[in-house]
Amino acid sequence: MVELRLKEILRGFVQERGFTERLAIYRAYGQWEEIVGPEVARHVRPGHVQRGVLYVVADSGVWAQEFAFARGAVLATLQRSGVPVKELRVHQGTLPAPNALPDLQPPPLRPPAPPGEALDLISDPALRNRFAQLMQSALEGEDPPAPAHRR
């Protein structure tokens, strides 16, 4: 019961914070070798994503051209996997580390608003009120209010 509840809360948090797209893009990085094959993956790697464009880096002009021929098939595979990429662009350069995610740093985390049901689970009115205050101040980015006994 608790696991199911936690799963629902995490799913809501991921969707609310806009992480669904990021997780899909992470999947592309994690499955790159499966998508393009081991030989291509040694010479061509995903670089960064910007506005739905996945920029791919090849370690030589030959591999950049080779990848360009397969670009449509790779894009279709990514899209079938649920990766929100509309275009692939390839260029020659220094390959990023195999598991590098250069531009996918998540935004600073802030706690989600407590679900109304969670507050209903707290039977003590003072504790319920205090919890609601703490969550509200966290959402607003403020320091939490001091407890009554410390004022």
Secondary structure, DSSP 8 states (H G I E B T S, - for coil): -HHHHHHHHHHHHHHHTTHHHHHHHHHHHHTHHHHH-HHHHHHEEEEEEETTEEEEEESSHHHHHHHHHHHHHHHHHHHHTT----EEEEEES----TT--TT------------HHHHHT---HHHHHHHHHHHHHHHTT------GGG-
